[in-house]
Amino acid sequence: MEYIKGKIRNIIYQNEDNGYVVAVFRIKETNDPKMSEYVGKTVTITGTFLDINDEETFILYGLSTRHERFGFQYQVKSYEKERISSKEALIEFLSSSLIKGCGEKTAEKIVETLGLDAIDKIKNDEHALDIINITDSKKKAIRSSLLEYSDADDALLKLKELGFSISEATKIYKKYGPSTKYIIESNLYVLTEIMDFNKIDIIYKSFHDEEDPTRLKACIVEAMHRLSNKVGDTYYKVEEIKDALKKEFGLILDEITFESIIYNLEEENKIVLEADNYYLTEYYEAEKDITENLYALNANNPTPFYDFVGEIAKLEEENNVNYNIDQKNAIKKALENKITIISGGPGTGKTTIINAIVKLYIKMHDYSPMEVLANIALLAPTGRASKKISSSTGLPAMTIHRFLKWNKDTNNFGVNEYHKAKENLIIVDEMSMIDITLFDALLKGIKSNVQLIMVGDIDQLPSVGPGLILSDLIESDLFTFCPLEHIYRQSNNSYIPYLALEIKNKDLSNDFLSQKDDYNFLSVEGKYIKEMIRKICLMSKEKGLNEEDIQILAPMYKGENGIDNLNIILQELFNPKQKEKTEIKYGDIIYREQDKVLQLQNNPDNNVFNGDIGYIRKIIPKTNKTKDLIIIDFEGIKVEYTKEELNQIKHAYAITIHKSQGSEFPHVILPISQSYYKMLYNKLIYTGVSRAKKSLVIIGEEKAFMMAVNNDYSSKRKTMLKEKLVHKFVNNR
């Protein structure tokens, strides 16, 4: 294996949380021909290190790259420390700053007396240093330093032997420290807090029986997590858990074994059994904490808005707008009450109301521009949704994760019950997308005397994660609720918001087959959908529209009319192969410069989030000394990806309706085919239709569309939040 060997000369950057380091490294030797010219010279290295210092010699394994901004670098994939094999090196190490209480003379005495295996002798025998004429405090300090130093190295080595990469091993040790060794020996599944369950399970099964009690407990917890992620429930019935165990892990447990494992999990506070409902503790606690925090928030007295009639009239005149009765009611109640929920479909003016609330709140409190920023937080679950609310109000907005200072590596929030945000008005848009854990975190991070305004569309798809927050809050009938039903036409012949309403009510008029100013239904058989989409996009291009204006939304990735197939056709249409455009192949997918792409994961460090759409601006191919580099522009935020990181993106000419939540697009094309039968249900189609801002074209089969409108496939999620809220509020009145 090719390596470079040498010492750290200077640390340029070090992330204490994840171990990522940028440093200057002086190369002493190498067996890599491409690096031979750097022997005796310094290079910049990047990589993940458990501990790094300038006292030791490191052997680094990796490859050279060229960063667009920072130039030549050596990217470290793994490393090891050079074993001490000479008397001089051992004395140098013992007298280094790594070992407390040991100067050069003491180090010489130790080596002369205990020999080259002095380190092992001291570690294994607490009395090994008794024959050296030094104080007891020095003996203790020397041995403690060596044990602390070796614990990290031993843990790192053991994790690597088990099959973890250096970055994974470092992440584990950073999280668990000296406890890592105990975790490895006692319960490897603890690592599923930060690592993939399947990987841990494979490693564990290679050393233990498949029905080992530790594994059974871990599998039950994981099965419950997977149930939540799949169907969105916060609790489960016993048969559901048993079915999931069988399906996910092939485990069929007898009654005695199952009950014994469940009892142990309860004792360990991993699950909670309430009546005959089985909760993961985190979801049980989330429902309980949300209830307590909403009760505390709602207990504060409302703030009356004096002369609302006069102030709203002035605002109407300033903005050249006329608010209807429902909108005025929503604005007034939001400004006066501690908790307000506003829900409405497309075209009902939710964004207009948010803008009015913010302007009147600022006037009500006579805030200066700096006070506005300090006292008002505009939040949304996605980057695109936060940008929408920001453009409406002219004020900064951000994702909830960013507001709460989410740490991706630890999955913790910097803003929490111990370090609360200082803002006095919190407005959260797209509430239907927020799951139970995120809402719990938000309530913990805000003060109990804030005004909380939640805006959303109750008829959209529920959150991807478990819970049914918006629905539960509204159905509890405990909070100020302002439904918006009046639809504002964009023209006398506009139809999109009315179609959404018809879908919501499962009452399609014949208009859904008629062409309107903003809408058209093109009836074609499933096998012709792809070609029709291509023709419509070609016609749109001829009218001056491009891939930034047009968004194709489809229910699923696979199949003849699935997103994967559509993206191949659309890439060729919008961004065809050209000599001047560099390409890169990742699996079966070809990415080229100017491609439209979708971010699939939250990346708070770069302020890019799941669902954000960007464009590949530059692809820098690898050379003998550098790796491939891909630069993607997300509305002015440029993020660099290596080829290995392309699993974080997909083409975005066509995307799923789920991924479109929280976004609006000028022109939407929505294919509908019976081949999507598994995904044809009311809330999904409603959500897709309501993403269109200027125009909507539905292409496909009338029968499939009508089937989707009348299908309530998305079953009611099982939660107990509403019941907990009602019980708390009623019993404490």
Disulfide bonds with the S-S distance in Angstrom:
none
